[in-house]
Amino acid sequence: MNEGSDRLHVIVFANEKGGTGKSTTAVHVAIALAAKGARVACFDLDHRQRTLGRYLDNRAETMKRTGRNLPMPVYDTHDGESMTRFNDALGRLGENAEYLVIDTPGRDDRFARIAVTNADTLVTPMNDSFVDFDLIGQVDPDTFKVTRPSFYSELIWETRKHRAKIDGSTIDWVVLRNRLQHIEARNMRRVSEAINSLSKRVGFRVTPGLSERVVYRELFPSGLTMLDRNEFGEMGLAHVAARQELREMMGGLQLPEPLGAPTAI
């Protein structure tokens, strides 16, 4: 996928579970990079829900309706069937981009597996619960200690080994703790300990993501993000806090800086 350009950095959002804020996070990462002046492309592989594609459709409509020039990536949505169309879209989207953001379905999908193999940064958002943790690891029901990696962790492990054999590169796997609640419960501490323990065994990094906030759902119809401050007018404390957690998340992803002069988000 990235043989054509050394500057292209492929960011894949993948999790075989829905309801983790994956698409919302993917949109915010894409817009954050575009706001820095980077050339960004997005590819939505979830042809059923197509949340990423619809979000950007709404953003394009807002720009047309208001005459505002907002940071905007080029984007496409896959049909879920054609391998030829899949490869053509990857080549076209990545040709002039510095970053290619790919959003995958919350289920097993052959195109998602190919995308993961080509990722430079793989982002797996998950909620702070053992229901979500079960995707990547299993725990003892009495001690809550990690007993073994789950199928998905083993799949990513094998994918990373395969990628290393192909071109000697590594996939930076980041588990994003999304939709964090604003309470410190015993269950959250146990999940945190389990994630940190498994990260050492499997080899992923852990970073905080986006909290559960009503504002993210409210932004979807307009396609706006927390970065579009000029569209909000006077921002409340919730907006300020959300922008700060977005900055921290972008820092935690440790993506390479775009070629142009960096712009604060």
C-alpha positions in Angstrom: 0.0 0.0 0.0 2.7 2.5 0.9 5.3 1.4 -1.6 4.6 4.4 -3.8 5.6 7.0 -1.3 7.9 7.0 1.7 6.0 10.0 3.1 2.6 8.2 3.3 1.7 7.1 6.9 -1.2 4.7 7.1 -3.4 4.9 10.2 -5.9 2.0 10.6 -8.7 2.1 13.1 -9.7 -1.5 13.8 -11.7 -3.4 16.4 -14.0 -6.3 15.8 -16.5 -4.8 18.2 -18.9 -1.9 17.7 -19.7 0.9 20.1 -16.2 1.9 21.0 -16.2 5.4 19.3 -13.9 4.1 16.5 -15.3 6.2 13.7 -15.7 9.4 15.8 -12.0 9.0 16.8 -10.9 8.4 13.2 -12.7 11.5 12.0 -11.1 13.7 14.8 -7.6 12.3 14.0 -8.1 13.0 10.3 -9.3 16.6 10.8 -6.6 17.2 13.4 -4.0 16.3 10.9 -5.7 18.3 8.1 -5.8 21.3 10.5 -2.0 21.1 10.7 -1.9 21.6 7.0 -1.2 18.0 6.1 -2.6 16.2 3.0 -5.0 13.7 4.5 -7.1 11.0 2.8 -9.8 8.8 4.5 -11.1 5.4 3.4 -14.3 4.0 5.0 -14.4 0.2 4.8 -17.7 -0.2 6.6 -20.1 -0.1 3.6 -23.1 -0.8 5.8 -22.9 1.9 8.5 -20.3 4.1 6.7 -20.1 6.4 9.7 -16.8 8.0 8.6 -18.1 8.6 5.1 -21.4 10.1 6.3 -19.6 12.3 8.8 -17.4 13.7 6.0 -20.5 14.0 3.7 -22.1 16.1 6.4 -19.0 18.2 6.7 -18.9 18.9 3.0 -22.5 20.0 3.1 -21.8 22.3 6.0 -19.0 23.9 4.0 -21.2 24.3 1.0 -24.1 25.7 3.0 -22.1 28.2 5.1 -19.3 29.0 2.6 -16.7 28.2 5.3 -13.4 26.7 4.3 -12.8 23.9 6.9 -9.9 21.5 7.0 -11.1 18.6 4.9 -9.6 15.3 3.7 -10.3 13.6 0.5 -12.3 10.4 1.1 -14.0 7.4 -0.3 -16.2 4.5 0.9 -15.6 0.9 -0.2 -18.4 -1.2 -1.5 -17.4 -4.2 0.6 -17.1 -6.5 -2.3 -14.6 -5.6 -5.1 -10.9 -6.3 -4.5 -10.1 -4.3 -7.6 -12.0 -1.3 -6.4 -10.4 -1.7 -3.0 -6.9 -1.6 -4.5 -7.7 1.2 -6.9 -9.1 3.4 -4.1 -6.0 2.7 -1.9 -3.7 3.7 -4.7 -5.7 6.8 -5.6 -6.2 8.0 -2.1 -2.6 7.4 -1.0 -1.0 8.9 -4.1 -0.8 12.5 -3.0 -1.5 12.1 0.8 0.8 12.3 3.8 -1.7 10.4 5.9 -4.2 7.7 5.0 -6.8 7.2 7.7 -8.7 3.9 7.3 -11.8 3.1 9.3 -12.8 -0.6 9.4 -16.1 -2.4 10.3 -16.7 -3.5 13.9 -16.6 -7.2 12.7 -14.3 -9.6 11.0 -13.7 -8.4 7.4 -11.3 -9.5 4.7 -10.6 -6.0 3.6 -10.0 -4.8 7.1 -7.4 -7.6 7.5 -5.5 -6.4 4.5 -5.7 -2.8 5.7 -4.2 -3.9 9.1 -1.3 -5.6 7.4 -0.4 -2.3 5.7 -0.8 -0.1 8.7 2.0 2.0 10.1 -0.1 2.9 13.1 -2.9 0.5 14.2 -5.4 2.0 16.6 -7.8 -0.2 18.5 -10.3 1.8 20.6 -11.9 0.1 23.5 -14.2 1.0 26.4 -13.1 0.5 30.0 -14.9 -2.8 30.6 -14.0 -6.5 30.7 -16.5 -7.1 27.9 -14.4 -5.0 25.6 -11.1 -6.3 27.1 -12.1 -9.8 26.2 -11.4 -9.0 22.6 -7.7 -8.7 23.3 -7.2 -10.7 26.5 -8.8 -13.1 29.0 -8.7 -12.7 32.8 -9.0 -15.0 35.8 -12.6 -14.4 37.2 -11.3 -14.4 40.8 -8.1 -12.4 40.6 -8.7 -10.5 37.4 -5.2 -11.2 36.3 -4.5 -11.8 32.6 -4.4 -15.5 31.8 -3.8 -15.3 28.1 -4.1 -13.1 25.0 -7.4 -13.5 23.0 -7.9 -14.3 19.4 -7.6 -10.7 18.2 -4.3 -10.1 20.0 -3.0 -13.3 18.4 -4.2 -12.2 15.0 -2.4 -8.8 15.3 0.7 -10.6 16.6 0.8 -12.8 13.5 0.0 -9.8 11.2 2.9 -7.8 12.7 5.3 -10.8 12.1 4.1 -11.1 8.5 4.6 -7.4 7.9 8.1 -7.6 9.3 9.0 -10.5 7.0 7.7 -8.6 4.0 9.5 -5.3 4.3 11.2 -5.3 7.7 8.9 -2.6 9.1 6.9 -2.6 12.3 3.3 -1.8 13.0 2.9 0.5 16.0 -0.2 -0.9 17.8 -2.0 1.5 20.0 -4.9 0.5 22.3 -7.0 3.6 22.8 -9.0 3.7 26.0 -12.0 5.5 24.6 -15.2 6.7 26.3 -13.6 6.9 29.7 -16.2 7.7 32.4 -15.5 10.5 34.8 -15.5 8.3 37.9 -12.7 6.1 39.3 -14.4 2.8 40.0 -12.8 -0.4 41.2 -13.7 -2.1 37.9 -12.0 0.6 35.9 -8.8 0.1 37.9 -8.9 -3.6 37.3 -9.4 -3.1 33.6 -6.5 -0.6 33.6 -4.2 -3.1 35.3 -5.2 -5.8 32.9 -4.6 -3.6 29.8 -1.2 -2.5 31.1 -0.2 -6.1 32.0 -1.3 -7.4 28.5 0.5 -4.6 26.8 3.8 -5.8 28.1 3.1 -9.4 26.9 1.7 -8.6 23.5 3.5 -5.4 22.6 1.0 -2.6 22.2 1.0 0.9 23.7 -1.8 2.3 25.8 -3.1 5.9 25.6 -6.3 7.7 26.7 -8.8 8.5 24.0 -12.0 10.4 24.0 -14.4 10.6 26.9 -18.1 9.9 26.7 -19.5 13.3 25.8 -22.9 14.3 24.3 -21.2 16.9 22.2 -19.6 14.3 20.0 -23.0 12.9 19.0 -24.4 16.4 18.5 -21.6 17.2 16.0 -22.3 14.4 13.6 -25.2 16.0 11.6 -23.0 19.0 10.8 -19.8 17.1 10.3 -18.0 19.4 12.7 -15.3 18.4 15.2 -14.0 19.8 18.4 -11.3 21.5 16.3 -13.8 23.8 14.5 -13.7 26.4 17.3 -14.9 29.3 15.0 -18.2 27.4 14.5 -18.9 27.2 18.2 -18.7 30.8 19.2 -18.3 31.0 22.9 -17.1 27.6 24.1 -18.2 26.1 27.4 -16.0 24.2 29.8 -17.1 20.9 28.3 -15.8 22.0 24.9 -12.5 23.2 26.3 -12.0 19.9 28.1 -12.9 17.9 25.0 -10.4 19.9 22.9 -7.7 19.3 25.6 -8.3 15.5 25.6 -8.1 15.5 21.8 -4.7 17.2 22.0 -3.5 14.6 24.5 -4.8 11.8 22.4 -3.0 13.1 19.3 0.2 13.4 21.4 -0.3 9.8 22.6 -0.6 8.4 19.1 2.9 9.7 18.4 2.3 10.2 14.7 5.0 11.7 12.5 4.7 15.4 12.0 3.5 16.6 8.6 6.0 18.0 6.1 4.6 21.5 6.4 5.0 23.8 9.4 3.1 22.3 12.4 0.0 24.1 13.5 -1.3 23.9 17.1 -4.7 22.2 17.3 
